[in-house]
């Protein structure tokens, strides 16, 4: 359960404090009265267009009858109060400027309450930001941006506009505010509500108080879609945890704008240099807003996006030094032959989506109705094994049904009883497998997560999973998807992270050669190869007991073709080697008393062509 904060500090003080005057005789000293401030409060709601379902619970499209649209509270979205404040210029003259007086999120009923000083020109602004505090007391946010040039814009991310609505304390809307003299001074407590309809036209506003006057009406009509996207983030956070990969997530959405990759988050923070905010490069994402296919109402797609983020964040928390796929697959197709860690992300995120929706039917609505993926019936052509996202999604769904004592396949009436908390362990990545292997000897995979079902029930759990999921039960359920339980102890599936020699040395202690193959490579929705199939990726680790300076290079047979690269992920750093690349000179730390472990991922990169199989040697040549 996410812990939501009610208030947080704004850029300016929330109350004006009187000045203490020091006199010569203590008994005559006086204090100016302290302004206790007054309260601005209200409720934020939005209109939602529901999905229509047939008698079997299968989505058929969006509701067209406006009488069946619903009004929902906008939960944990940001409300800001701006007030005019007197500022003294360098020449001694005084001017009135806008300052942020208070900021805070709505509660789960869409209500907010903010205290501000009296007697100042004031307006209230609803802004397209979801803010919450996670279980570790870390404040995270999803900011929905409205710049029409989208995720690849060259404009710095902190300079891109958000969606905003403004009102005076009397509740009247106000758009073009340039100076504090345009709105009255706040004299009494007031209730300022925001009701955002399907056809509401937003302003494009900026984070900085100094840019209040730059707000302008959006060119289109985003309406309540903006709050639907953010409220789905709340719903996911409330049921499953952080909807961001960590920190602040910037999502881009404009009605009528169909981004090339559709609805996705880019996990490679170096992909967009403009994501840098002066401190860090942020996670960036895009929501499809095409005229024929708009994803703003599609909870299945948004929950899937947020679920991928949750698994990525869990990886960051649990496997902080373990190489991991930097990008989840951009399109929405099912995939097979994936690397075991990416199969887990792609498959379990679909299962988490179905669990949160309480339905196996994941719908992408569009002008012609809906395209539906039935998680419980994966396409037979997608293969059945630990590398098939579709089968891992189905396995997740079946495990959730059994943990909730619902006989498979269930019905819409019994699915209503699903409780996501019953199987929280499934998406809580573990640092150990059933045999006790640590995070530094294995990568995330389905066997580790299935092993979590065998752990003893803790005090916060209502379901004894170990009693339900005996080895016999897991053998049957996993076996139906081509997954052997218990995990094999020999062969390729016994361990995915290769154990390489300590203190590698090209001359005396060389790393063993390995193969990379694109035989199972699949093109994505753009016709490019993402290079995440199980044959295209190799994981390994070695340890150092002394400081070394290495020259690192690759040798391949046959020679690496033009247009292809080898990607080396060493810890958290990524290096690329094209044909003819000079060796990388790199100092690495080691200690004799406590060995330093270096996990590695090597991946072939060839987005436009399938390359022949490569025999690869990763060469570490000591220079000291």
N, C-alpha and C positions, 0 to 999 in steps of 0.2 A: 504494500500500500504506500502510495506516495504521500509525504507529509507536506501540506501546502502552507506557505507563509502568507500572512495577511498583509503585512506591511514590510517595506524595506526602506533604507535611507535614500532620500532623494539627493539631487546635486546641491540643493540649497536647504537651509535649515527649515524644519517644519513649523517652528514657532519663533516668534520674535521675542527676544529676551530683553527686559529693561536694563538700563545702565545703573550700576551702583555708584552713587555720588559720595565721595569721602569728604567730610567736613572737619573742622578743627576740633569741635567738641563732640564726642561720640554720641551724646544723647540727642543731638540735633540732626544726626545723619538720617537720610531718608532714602527709600528705594522707590524707583518708578514702578508702577504696576506692571505685572507680567500679563501679556495678552494670552488668555487661555486658548484662543483659537475657536473656530466654529467648524461644524461638520458638514461636509458635502457627501451625500450618500445616494445610492440608487441601485437599479437592477439593469443588467445587460441581457437581452434575449435576442434570438435570431430565428428566422424561419428556415425550416429544413424540408427539403423535398425527399420523401421516403422512396425506397425501392419497392416495386410491386412484385409479389410472389404468387406462384400458382398454388394449387391445392397441396402439392408435394413439397412446398417450401422453396422451389427453384425460382430465382429472380428472373423476371421477364423484361425489366426496364424501369425507368423512373415514373413516378406518379404524375399524371397530367391534370388531375382534378384538383384545382387550388383549394377546394374545401377540405381536402385530405392532407394538405400541408400541415406541419406541426410547428408549434412554437417551443423552443428549447432554451434553457439558460446557457449563456456563454460562460464557461467555467475557467477560472484561472487566467483570464485575459487581462491585459494591463490597462488601467485607467490612470491618466495623468492630469494634474491640475497645474495650470500656468497662472502666474500673477505678475502684475506690473510691479517693478521694483526700481527705486531711484538709484542711479549710478552717477558718481562724480567723475567727470572727465579730467584729463591732465591739466586743462586750463582752468579748472575749478568750476566750470559750468556743470549743471545737473540735467540729466535726461532720464526718461522712463524707458526701461527695457523689460523684456519678458524673462522670467526666471521660473524654473521648475519648483513649485511649492510642495508638492506631494505626489507620490507614485505608489500604486499598489495593485495587486491582482484581485479579481473577483473571487468569491468563494464558490462552492459547488452548487449553490443555488443562483449563481450569477450576480450576487450582491456585492457591493463594495461600500466602504466608509473611510473617508480621508479627512483629517483635521488640518486646517490651514489658518493663517492669520486673517483677521478681519480688516476691513477698510481699504482693500486693494482691488484694482481691476482684476477680474478673475474669469477664466473659462475652463471648461472640463473637456478632455480629449480621450476618446476611446481609440486605442492603437492596436494594430494587428501583431501582437506579441503574446505568446503563451509563456508564462513563467511559473516555475515550481521549485521546490526544494526536495531533493531526493532523500533516501533513507540514510545517506552518509552526511546529510546536512549541507550538501553542495547545491548552490543555486544554478539551475540550468534553464535554457530558454529556446523556444522556436520562434523565429522572427519571419513573418511572411512579407516578402518584398514585392513591390508592384512595378518595377522598372520593366518596360516593354522589351528591352534588349536581352533580358533574361540572365541566366546563370553565367554565360560567357562574357558579360559586359566588362569593359575595361575600367569602368568606374569603381573606385574602392568600395568595398562592401559597406563600410560605415557611412558612405555618402549616398547610398541608394535609398529610395523612398519606401516607407511603410504605408499601409492603408490606415487612414484616420477619420474619425467623425468628431465634430466639435459642437459644444452647446454652451450657452450662457447659463448662469445659475438659475434663471427663470425657466430653463428648459427649451428655449428657442434655439434653433440651429444657427450657426454662424460659420461662414466659410473664409472670407477674405479679411483676415485680421492682420494688420500691419503694425499698429501701435497700441499700447495699453489704453489710450484715450478712447478707443472704439467700443469698449465694453465697460459697464458700470462697476463701481466698487462693491465688494461683497459686504453686505450689512447683516445678514442673518443666515442661519442654517438653511440648507436647501436640498431638495431631492431632484436629482438629474438622472433620468432614465434614458437608456438607449434601446430602441427596438429596431433591429436591422432586418429589412425585408429582402425578398429575392431581387427586387429592382432598386434597392438603395444605392445611390451613387456616393462613393467615398471620395475623400481628398487623398492626395499623395502628400505625405508629411515626412518630416525628418526627425531623427533622434535628438538633435541638438536644439536647445532652447533658442539659440542665436538664429535659427533658421525658421522660426515660427511664421514669418511673413512670406516664406517661399512656398507655402502650401498651395496646391492647385487642384482643381477637380480632375479626377481620373478621366482618361479619354473614353473608356467604356463603362460598363455597369457590372461591377463585381458582385454587388449585393451581399447576401448572407453566405455566399460560397467561402468568403475569407474566414468567417467564424466557424463554418463547418469543418474546414481543414484543421484549424487550431483545436476545435473541440474534440475532434477525433484523436488528436494528440493527447488531450486530457484523459479521454476514455481509455486509451492504451496505457498511459502512465498509471492511472488509477487501478488497472487490473493486472498489469504485468511489469511495470517499472519504466525506467527512462526511455522516452521516445527519441532521444538524440544519441548520436555515437559518442557523446561527451561534450560538455561545455555548451556553447551556443550553436544551433543549427540554423542556417539561413536558407529558407525555401523561397523559390521564385514562382509566382503564379500571376498570369494575366489572362482574362477571358479572350478567346480568339487566338491565343498564341500557343502553337503546338511545338514544343521543344523537340529537337531531333531525337533525343533518347527517351522521351516520354516522362513518366513519373519515376524518379530515382534519386539516390544520394550518391555523390562522388566521395569515396573514402580516401582517395589520394589527395591530401590537402595541398600538394604542390601542383595539382592540375590547373588551378586557377590562382595565379599570383595576386589578383585583386582581392582575394579572400583575407589578405593580411590586414589586421586592424591596428597595427602598431605594436602589438604584443605577441600575437600568434596568428597562424593561418587557420581559418575556421572551416568547419564542414559546410559544404554547399549542396543544395538539392534543387530539384525542379518538379513542379506539378503540371501535368498536361492540362492545357486549357483550350484545346482545339474546338472549333465550332461544331464539328461532327463527333468529337470524342473529348469530353471534358471530364476530368477525374475528380473534381472537387466534391462531388456527392458520393463517390465510390469508396465506401468504408473498407471494402475488401482490399483495394489497392493501397489505401493510406495506412491501414493497419499492417499490411505486409511491409510497407516501407518502414514504418516505426518498429516493427518486429526485427527486421534486419539490423536496424540501428541498435536495438536492445542487445542482440547477440554480439554485435561488434563491440559495444561498450563492455559487455561481460568479458569478452576476450581481453580487452584492455586492462580490466581489473584483475583477471585471474591469470592471464598469460602475458604479463607486461613486456617480457623480453623475447617472446616467441614470435618468429615470423608468421605472417598470416596474410591471406588474400587482401590486398589493399582496396580492391573494388569488387563489390557484389555485382552480379550480372545486370546489365542495364535494362534489358527487355523483360517482358513478363512471361516468356515461353518457359515450359518445363525443360529441364536439362538432365542429361545422364553423362556417365563417364567423368564426373567432376572429381577434383581432388577431394579427399575425405573431409577436410575441414570446411571447404566451400559447399559441399553437398549438405553438410550439417546446417550451415547458415541458410542456404536456399530452401531446403526441405522443412526444417523446423520452423522457419519464419512463416511458411504457409500454414503449417499445423497450428501455430500460435494464433494466426489470423482466424482460422476456422473456429478455434476454441473461444476466442473473444466474441466472434459473431454468433456463436452457438449454432453453427450450421456448416456443413462441409462444402456448401456452394459459394464459391468466390466469384463475384460478378464484376465485369468491366462494362458499365452501361455506356451506350452511345446512341446516336440518332436513330439507328435501326432496331434498338431494343437492348439486348445484353449478350455478351459473350461470357459463358459460365465455365469455370473449372470445378469439377467435382473431385475434391481432395480424396474422397473415399473410393474413387474408381479411377486410378491412374491409367493412362494409355498403355496398353500392353507393349507397344513399340518402344517404350522408354526404358525397358530393362528393369530387372528386379535385383538390386544389390545395394551395398552401402554407399554407392557413388551416384545413385539416382535420386535427384531432389524430389521427384514426384512420389517415389516409394517411401522416402523418409517422412514426407508430409503425411501420407496415409498412415504410416506406422504411428506417428505422433497422435493423430486423431483417434486411432483405435486404442492407444494406451490411455488417452484422456477419457474415452467412454468407459473403459474397464475400471479406471480409478474412481470414477463417479458412479459405479454400479449401474451403468446403463447397458443393456444388452445390445450388442451390435446387430444390425447397422443403426438402430434407433430410428426415431421419427421426429418431426418438428416439435411434437409435444414433449417427448422425453429429452430432446436436446436442450430444452429450456432449463433443465435441472443441472446443466454443466456448471461446475465451479472451477475456475482456472487455478485457484489456490491449491487444489488437490494434487496438481502435478507441477507445481512451481519448480521442483528440482530439475525437470526436463530441460528448461531453458536457463538454469543456473549452472554455468559451466564449472566443472570441478577440476582441481589440480591433480587429482589422483584417479587412476582407473581401479577396477575391481581388485587388481593385483597389487595396488599400492604404488604404482609408478608415478613419479612426480611430474609436474608440468614441464620440467626440463628434459624429460626422456620421452615425451610423446606430444603429439599435436591433438587439438580437439577432434573428436570423431564420435560416431554413433555408439560405439561400444562403451566408451567412457560414460556417456549420458545414460545408457541403459543400466550400467552398473550403479548409477546413483539411485535407481529404484530399489536396490538391494540394501541400501543403508538403513540403519535403525531409525525409527520414528522419533522426531525430536518434540520438545514440549509445545512448540508453536503449530504443529501439524495436527490436522483432524483425521487424516487417513493414514493407516499403517500400510504404506506401499510395499514394504518388504514381505508382509503377509500375503498380499495380493499377487505380487509378481515373483513367484517362485521360479527356479530355473526351468521347470517344466513348462510353465506358462510363457516365459520369455522365449524359450526354444521354439514353441509353436508360433507365437506372434511374430517374432523376428524372422523365423524361417519362411513364413508366408511371403516375405519380401526379399528372399534370397540372401538373408543375413544369418550367418552361423552364430548360435549362442550355445554355450559360452564362447568367448572370443578364441579363435585359433591360437595355439601357442607356438606354432611353427608356420613357415611360409610368409608370403608377402603381407598378409593381414595381421600377423602377430605383432608387428610394430611398424609404424610409418616413419618415425624419426630415426635415421641411421646413426649408429654409434661409430664415430670416426676416431682415429688414433689421437692420443694426447700429444701435444707439442708437434703439430704437423711440420714436416720438413721434406721438401721436394726430393732431396738427395737420399735421406736415410729413413724417412718415416712418411712416405707419401700417402695422400688420401686415395682410397680405391676409386677406380673409374665407375661411372654409372651411365645409364641410358636415359635419353629424353626422346619421347615419341609423340607426334601429333596424330597418331592413328585414330584416336577417339575425339579429336578436336571438332567442335561445332561452331558454325558461324552464328552470330547474334542477329538481332533484328535489323542491323545496319549492314549485314553481309560481311562483318569483320570477325576475326577469331580472337576471343578474349584471352586465349592461352591459359585456361584454368582447368583443363582436363587432367585426369590423374596421371597420364603419361608425360605431361608437359612440365610437371613440378616434382622436385625432389627435395626432401627435408633431411637435414643432418645436424650433428653437433660435434664439437671437439672441446677439449679443455687445455688450458695453459697453466703451467706452474712457474712461469717466469715471464718477464716483460720481453716482447719480441717486436722487431720491425720487419714486416713482410713485404715482399713484392708478390702481388696476387694476380694470377692470370688464368686463362682457360686454354686447354688443348682439346680439339674435337676431331672426330673421324666419322664421316668426311669433314672437310673444312666447312666452317660456318658460312652459309651462302650469303650473298649480298641481299640486303633488306631484312635480314634476321639479326637478332641480338640475343645475348644471354644476360639475364638479370640476376644479380647476386644481392640477396637481402641478408646482411650480417647484423644481427641484433635489430635495431630500429632503422639502420641506414640502408639505402638502396643504391646500388652501383650497376651500370650497364656497360656491357662489352660488345662492341660491334667488330666485324672483321678488321683486323689491323690495329685494334685498340692497344695502346701501350699498357704494360703492367701497372696495377694500382699499388702505390706505396702507402702502407698503412701501419701505424703503431698499435699494438694490442697489449693490454695489461694482463699479467698473470702473477699469481703468488704461490709459493711452495706450500704454505700451511693450509690455505683454503683455495682450492683450484677454481679458476674463473672459467665458467662455461660460456661458450659462444654458439648459440643456435643459428642455423643457416637455412635459407631457402634458395634454390637455384631454379630458374624458370626460363624456358625458351620463349622468346617474343617474336612472333611472325604474324601480324594481324591480317595480312592480305593474301598469304599463300601457305599451303600445307607443305612443310619441309620434310625431307627424308629423316629417318631415325638417326640420332646422333649418339655416338659414344663419347662421353665427356669426362675429362679429368680437370678437377679444380686444383690448381698448383699454388702452394704456399712456399715461397723461397725466402728463408731467413736472411736478413741483412745485418744481423748483429750476433 
